[in-house]
């Protein structure tokens, strides 16, 4: 018995193999707007081997995202982010199942709660003031200043103090460069179009090498975070409780060491990667307001 063919919304006729990729052009947002005027507010595009439904109407988007959010919440994971099985433990890419709900609750209660974020306001102001003082000092001495590096160090130190209660960089040192290269590398790989996302049969080949590069970046970060977690666990064993100290890593270790814990060490490490990326993006945006 033949499986009934699903009727899809209208859309431009795809070319063999490549589908409608050429229809997107160099400005996809403009191309999609133009195509929606021809085929309507909901249309079908074939991007390589992937069938994609495009919604360009606010009313239809509300229908999908608000009324049927549970049906449509799962999405395809970019191949780059499958490096080191990140998609299997990341709160961002997990499907809507029990594991995702547990991680979401942990993030909401212990990491991104309003109270937790508000408690870091003084620290944010302190780090911005340190940046302004450094810029003033350089100006008075008539010395050149790499503002990009200075801003990166400011954001990095705020994040590292929030999570680990330490400064990871100093304005008069270049030891932060490797960390900066890793962060920028991850951001670039995530934003780079990957042919594997359109032609999944090429996954084993990784023709652009994006997953391989991302794996190296992830491995360096995870090894670094794992060292900090191990140090905190060992200290906890020697000192007992955290002696009133409660940064975000302490909160994670508390949850990880609970009996029948819902948070594994692997999840902690990948959660740190996700959390620091979110913090870094938001702080970089906030820092611009002060400069």
Secondary structure, DSSP 8 states (H G I E B T S, - for coil): --------------BTTTBTHHHH-S-HHHHHHHHHHHH-SEEEEEETTEEEEEE--HHHHHIIIIISHHHH------GGGGGGGGGGT-TTTS-SSHHHHHHHHHIIIIIS-HHHHHTTHHHHHHHHHHHHHHHHHHHHHT----HHHHHHHHHHHHHHHHHHSS----TT--TTHHHHHHHHHHHHHHHS--GGGT-GGGTTT-TT-HHHHHHHHHHHHHHHHHHHHHHHHHHHHHHSS-TT---HHHHHHHHHTSTT-S--HHHHHHHHHHHHHHHHHHHHHHHHHH-
